[in-house]
Amino acid sequence: MKVDDASCDVAVVGLGFVGLPVALMLARHGKRVVGVDIDETLLARLRAGECPIDEAEIADVFTHATTKANLRYSNQVPVSDAYIVAVPTPLHARKKVSDLSALVAATKSIVPALRKNALVIVESTIPPMCCEETLKPILETSGLAVGHDILLAHCPERLYPGNVAHEIVHNDRIIGACNSIAFERSSEIYAAFVKGNLSQTDMVTAEFCKLMENTYRDVNIALANELAMVAERLGTSVEAAIDLANKHPRVSLLRPGIGVGGHCIPIDPWFIAEVAPEETELITTARRINDRMPHVIATRIRRAVAELPDPLIGVFGVTYKPDVNDVRESPAWEIVHLLEQDGYRLEIADPVANVGSHKTLRELARGRDALVVLVPHRVAREELANHRAEILSALRSPILLSF
């Protein structure tokens, strides 16, 4: 029997950072799973026993005998009791709107396999009203009515790079369902491995809630970054000011940084602005503040080395946040590119992301004219705390910037 003719408990469409862990966890906990992807290279790696997610706990689940017995990989969508769609929904760089092309294609690929009573769950991050206005009409081209013949739900992912195995199990989940039966069916699937609470709501609220979570963080980061720019103009320390302000019982300011990266925070707020542009002035302003930060930081670096002829600058850290190896939407890389475009000579190192040959700040500082720590990984924080004098002595000029 061909895999596309076989029935299974769950078909996971999209085997990336979100979809693969879901497929693995379901298979590990007894569900018969088919993982579907159009990337033949990825499928070949998975079939060869190569786990593309660099986490020990995920690798353990990947290689477990129960997982391997219950999980198959295919480029064809099978007949299934349930489908989980977890494909990318990137941002159109110029228009600042969601690119749903992969999601639309994935949803269309399910239609020929749909049977009565099938459940479709979308984990991809989507703009509000996407399930109702975009996905439902596609699914109903099958001749089956959503809410009557087939079921639709949105259960947005909540994962943290570097801690996926823990968060996919222990985080609370929101299930926005077309009706109570869809919620019950979805809950039964996720309860196989999720220990967090499963909260019921409608599809629009689930869509909106996921975007709100990351927008909340983006706006608060933007406030910290704006205050940092004000502090620089005033000639005072924003770090000291934040420490004192946070002594207020109802204040909890975040720390400023070099910008915002990853595949959620720089993107999700735009999905809200896309559907309500007139009501999202604060959200769009925060986005623009954080998007501008790499340019602000690059300017600070240029000023620091302005007196040096043709400086060689050591740059430490290129991931989008400390202690993860994810470089998606990394503001550090943008800063690097801005400086390189200006002709600066850079020696780049990031042991967490396996970039460059230098593993420590002391190694990177040796023979450089300046050292810039863009991403304070734990190893860098410890080295700055314990060996700052040695780092400075290794530099040709005592220029050390840490953000």
Protein Blocks (a to p, Z undefined) as FASTA:
>chain_A
ZZklpccfbdcehjafklmmmmmmmmmnopacddddfblklmmmmmnopafbdcfklmmm
mmpmklmmmpccdfbdcddfbdcddddddddfklopacfklmmmmmmmmmmmpcghiacd
dfbdcdehklmmmmmmmmmmnopaehilpccddddddddehilmmmmmmpccddddfbfk
lmmmmmmmmmmmpmbdcddddfklmmmmmmmmmmmmmmmmmmmmmmmmmmmmnopafklm
mmmmmmpmkbccddddebdedjklmmmmmmmmmmmmmlmmmmmmmmmmmmmmmmmmmmmm
mmmmmmpghiadddehjbfbehiabfghiaklmmmmmmmmnopacddddfknogajbfbf
klmmnopabdcdfblcfklmmmmmmmmmmmmmmpmbdcdcdZZ
